[in-house]
Amino acid sequence: MGILQWLQDIITLNHNFTWAYVWKYILSAPIIQGVILTIILAVISQFLGTIIGLLLYFMGRSRWGFVRGISAIYVWLFRGTPLLVQVYVFYFLFPYLHLTQPLRRNDLFSAIGFTHGIGPIFMDAFLAGLLAFSLNEGAYMREIVRAGIDAIDVGQLEAAKSLGMTYSLAMRRIVLPQAFRIIVPPLGNEFNNMLKNTSLATAAGLYELLGTANGIGGPLFATLELLVVASVWYLLLTTIWGIIQGFIERRLNVSNIDIGAKRPNWAQRTFGFLPRSTTVNPATFIPPEH
């Protein structure tokens, strides 16, 4: 009984942690709405960040020096300042531009059914997070795009030009499709981080997943319990995305997969116990004597 009591004290933090709150709110309507808003914010931010990163790459390859300078300063600025600071800057910038009240009068989220949360979803808070996440992600995606495109042999671009293709056509038809296979893995990792970085939008008063959890847990004096609820959902979201990312990478890399190789199972990939290759090279294979 002593061991069981010791385990119970650990799990309940000496009876100060109420697991009933976890089970009560983990599938509650406000939390589910916060999860949906988190996904929406992450998807839009990642999409815009990828477009911005692609534009910044081509600006960095421009023949005009001032355009290259703008791209370099952009990356220096957004990579050199904390993301949380950027969220605050955009949120507190709106009052100076007299945009806070017009944005709050635009109750878009209530119109599309976001009415189950613990408070209204203000458009200025959403846009502050969206702008910060998108612009910050653009700086990192610029480097990812640069690494992917620069990995393609420059001779392919020269060959495309010799066939009469313009630079933009050769990029669209020849270079970018190949670079996309290189860009996908780090792009997937960036979206994984984006799902978690959306929690910073709670600093602007946005009721996404973390903001909703804090809003519920505070009045109940159950902040830790609701943080556990939020952590479970973040783990679930990133795990599901990891599975989707793995499927996409396998589809894009199907031509490089050794059919004869035995693929490691989930446990082997997770804990690092990968099997040795059992494939046979036909060029060096010597059949056994009979």
N, C-alpha and C positions, 0 to 999 in steps of 0.2 A: 504493500500500500504506500510505503514511503516513496518508491520510485514513481508510481502513478501520480501521487500528489505533487512530486517535483516536476514531472512532465506537464501536469495541468497548470502549475504556477508559471512555467515557461511559456506555454501556448497562450495563456490569458494574461501574461505580464503581471502576475501576482493578483489576478482577478480585477485588473484595471482595464483590460481590453475586452470589449463586448463583441463576440463574433456574430451575435444576432443582428447587429447593424449591417455587417457585411452581407449576410444572406438576404436581408430585407431590401437593400438598396442596389445590389449588384445588377439586377435586371429591372430596376424601376424605370418609369418613363423619363424622368429628368436625366438620368445617367445615359439611357439609350439615345436620347436627343443630343446629349453632349458628345457621345461617340460619333454620331452621324455628322455633327458639325465639325468635329476634329478631322474626319475623313474628307469632307468637302474642302476644308481649309488647306489640308495637306495636298490634295490632288491639284487644286487650282494653283497653289503656290509653286508646286514642283513643275507643272506645265509651263507657267509663265517664266519661272527661273531657267528652264531649259531653253526656251526661246530667247531670253535675254542673253544667256551664255553663248548661244550660237551667233547672235548678232555681235556680241563683244569680240568673239573670235575673228570674224570677218573685218571688224573695225581695226583689230590689232594687225591684220594683214594688209591694211590699206596703204596706198602709195603716198597718202598725205600724212605728214608727221603729226599735225594737230589731232587728227582722228585717232591715230595710234596712241597719242598722249591721253586722250579722253578715256580710251579703253583701259590704259594702265592706271590712271588715277582712280577710275571706278573700282577696279580690283583692289587697289591699295586701300581705298577708303572702307569698302564693305568687308574686306577680309581682316582689316586691322582694328575694327571696333566691335565690341560685343553685340551679339544679336539682341539681347535684352535691352541694351541702350538704344538700339535702332527702333525697337518697338515703342519705347517711351518717346523717342524723338517724333515719330510720326503721329502718335496719339496726342501729344501736347502741341504739335504743330497746327492741327486742325482749328483750335480756337483762334490762333493768330490769323488764320486765313478766313475766319468767320464761316467755317464749314460745319461746325459741330451740330448746331441746331438744324440746319437743312438736312444733314445726314440722318439725324435722329428722327426727324419727321417722316423719313422714308422707311416705313416699317415693313421692309421686304420679307423678313423671316416669318413674321406673324401671318403675312398674306399667303405664304406657301406652307403653313401648317406647323411652324415651330412654336407651339403654344403650350408645351408640356414641361417647360423648364422652370427653374426657381426664380426667374426674372426675365425681363425683356432682353433680346439680343440686339444691341445697338449697332447700327451700321458703321459708326465711326470707330468703334472698337474692332469690328471685323476688318475694316479696311486698313487700320493701323497694323494689325497682324499680317494681313495679306501683303501689303506693300513691303513691310520689313522682311518677311520670309522670302518673297519673290526676288527682291533686289539683292538680298544677301546670297540667295541660292544662285543667282545669275553670275556672281563673281566666282563661285566655286565651279559652276558648270562651264565657265569659259575655259578654265584650265583642263577640265576633263575632256571637253570637245577638242581642245588644242592637242592634247596627248593622243586622242583617238585618230584625228586626221593626220597628224604628223607621223603616225606609225605606218601609214600607207605609203608604199614606195612612190617617190616623186616621179619615177619613170612612167607610171600609169597616167598621171596627169599630162605629162609631155606627149605620150602616145595619143591621148584623146585630142589634144590640141593639133597634132599632126593630121588627124582625121577630119579636121575642120570644126571641131566642137569649140564653143566658147568656154570661158573659164567657169561661168555659172552652170552651163549645161554639163560640163565634165564633172563638176562637183556633185550635181544632182544625180547624174546617171552612173558615175564611176566611183568617186571617192566616198561620198557620204554613205551609200549602202554598205560598203565594206567597213567604214569607220564605226558604223552603228553597232556592229557586233563587238567591237572593242569597248565602246562607250557604255553598253548596257549593264555590265556588272557594277562599275562604280556609280552609274545612274541609279541602279536599284538600291545600292547602299545609301545613296543620298536621300532617296525617298523613305527608306527606313528611318534615317535620322530626322527627316521632316515630320514623320508621324509623331515623334517624341518632342521635337522642337515646338510644335503647336502649343504645347503646355505653357510656353512663355506668353501666349496671348492673354492668359489670365491676369497678367500685370496691367493690361489695358481694360480690364473689367469684362472680358468676353467669357460667356458661360459655355466654353467648350468642356471637354471631359474633366480636366483638372479644376477649372473654375467652378463647375457644377459640384464636384466632390467637395471642394472647400466650402461652397455655399451651403451645402447640406450638413456637413460635419461640424461647422462652427457653432451654430445655435444648439446643436445636440451635445456639444463637448465630446464629439466623437471624431475628431479630425484624423487621428491615426487610422481608425477603422475605415473611413471613407478614402483615405490615401491608399489603403490596401485594395479597395474596390477599383480605384483608378489604375493602380499598378497591374492588376489582373487584366484589365481591358487593354492597356498598352502592350502587355506581353502577348495577348491574343492577337491584336492587330499586327504586331511586328512578326509574329510567328506565321500567320496566314500570308503576309506579304513575302516572307522568306520562301514559302512553298511556291507561291506564284512566280517569284523571281527565278527560282531554280528551274521551274518548268520552261520559262521563257529562254533562259540561257541554254538549256539542253536543246530546244528547238532551233535556236540560232546557230548552235555549234554542232549540229547533227552530222555535218560532212567531215568533222574532225574526230568523231567518236570511233574508237577501235571496237568493231563489232565483236571481236573475239575476246576482248577484255571482260573480266568479271567485275560488274559494278558493285561498289561497296554499298552495304545496306545503311539504314538510317543511323543505327547505333555506331557503326564504324566511322561514318562521317562526323558524327557528333563528338565522339571521344578520341578520334584520331588514329584508331587502330585499323589502318587501311591495309588490305591484302596486297601481297606482292603480285606483280603482273604475271599471269600464266599464259599469255599469248605466245604464239610461235611465229617467228619470222620465216616466211616461206623461202627466202633467199639462202638462209643458213641451216634450214632443217635437213637433218640426215635421217632417213627412215631406218628403223631397226632391222637388223638382219634376221632372216627366217631360218 
